[in-house]
Amino acid sequence: MRWRILALLFLARIGLGFQFQTVASVGDDLIVAFGLDYVGIGLMIGLFMAPGLVLALPAGYWGRYVSDRMMVVFGLGALALGGAWSSLASESWGLGLGRILAGGGFLFCTLYLTKMVADWFDGREIATAMSILVMSWPFGIAMGQIGHAWLAQEFGWQVPFQVASVYCLIAALGVFVFYRAPHDLPHAEGGPRATMTRQEWQLVLCAATAWGVFNAAYVTYLSFGPKVLEGLGQSAIAAAGIISIGSWIMIVSGAICGQVVDRFGGRTVVLTVCMGGAITALLLLSVPGAGFGASVLFGLIGMAPAGVIMAMAGQAMRPQVRAFGMGIFFTIYYAIMLVTPPAAGAILDATGHAEGPMWLAIILFAAVVPLGFGFQYIKNLPHAGIAKEA
C-alpha cells in the first residue's frame, strides 16, 4: 500500500516543479514583456519561496487540526490559482503576486507531502522513499525546461503558466480521491502537546540548512546554467535541453542513491563524493564542448543524494512533533531559497558573465558536506527517542 501512496504523491509533487519552472523557462520573454533585468527575473523566481518564511511555522501548527490530505489539496489549488494569475498579469507586480500565491501553495504541498512520506515509511526504506519523492521536483522542472520553452515559443509566455495550473488542479483531485493516511500513525492532535527536544532542534537546523543550500545551488544551476551554454554558442532551446539532461538522469540516480544508503549506510561518505561530482560538473560546464558531459555528471552523481538529504528531516524528529518540526525545517529552507536567486542574478548583472552564478552554486554545494557531518555527529549523541542511523 505504501508504494502506491508514494506513486500518488510523486505524481502530485511533479506539479510543484512544473509550476516553479515557468519563470526560468520564459525569462527572456518576461524581460521583453515587463522590462525586467536578470535581478528582476531572479526575484520572480525567488518570490515562489517567499511565503515559506511566514507560513511554514503556522502550516506546521495547523496540521494538528487539519488533515494532511486537505493541506495538500489546498496547496495544489493555490499553485493552480497563482499560475493562472501570473498568466493574466499586465504589470510586473501582477506577475509577482501570482508567484507569491503559487509559492504559498508550494509551501503547504512541500511540507505535507514530505510528512506523508515520512509517516508511511518511518523506519522502512525512508531514504529510498524520500529519494523517489524528491525526484518528482526535478521531473517537473525537466518537463518545464523543455515543454514551457516550446509552449512559449509557439503560443506565448502565458500558456506555460496555464498548462502548469491545469496539471496542479488534476493532481489536487487525485490526492483528494485516493490518498489515505497510515493506520499506525501516532496521533498528535489534542491532548498534551509534545515538544521538540534540544537534539531534535539541532538535527532539524542541520538538515534544513543542508537541504536549503543544496536546492539553492540546484536552482542557480537550472536558472543560469543555460546562459553559460548560450555564451558558448548554443541556442536557447538547445541550452535548456542540455541542462535538463541532468534533471532527467537524477530521477534514476536519486532512487539508486537512496537505496544504497538504506542498505549500507555511509551517508556522509555519499554526500562528500556526490558534492565533489556536482562541483566538478559546474566547473566543466563552461568548457567548450563539455556541456553534455557536465550535465550527465551533474545528474548522475551531483544530484543523486537529494533524497538522502531530505530523509534527514524525517529522521530528525519523532512522529508526534513532525508537523511542527517540518515547519521549522521549511522556514530555514525558504529563507535560503528566497535570497539565492536574486543574489545569483545580481552577480550576473554585475559581472556580465554567466559563470559568476555558477561559482555561487559551487560554494553552496560545498557547504552540504560539513552540514552532513554535523547532523551525523549530533544524531550519534546519546538521547532517548531518536534512533541512530549510520
Protein Blocks (a to p, Z undefined) as FASTA:
>chain_A
ZZmmmmmmmmmmmmmmmmmmmmmmmmmmmmmmnopafklmmmmmmmmmmmmmmmmmmmmm
mmmmpcfklmmmmmmmmmmmmmmmmmmpcbfklmmmmmmmmmmmmmmmmmmmmmmmmmmm
goiaklmmmmmmmmmmmmmmmmmmmmmmmmmmmnojklmmmmmmmmmmmmmmmmmmmpcc
dfklccfeghjdddddfklmmmmmmmmmmmmmmmmmmmmmmmmmmmmmmmnopafklmmm
mmmmmmmmmmmmmmmmmmmmmmngomlmmmmmmmmmmmmmmmmmmpghilmmmmmmmmmm
mmmmmmmmmmmmmmmpcfklmmmmmmmmmmmmmmmmmmmmmmmmmmmmmnopaklmmmmm
mmmmmmmmmmmmmmmmmmmpgcehiacdZZ
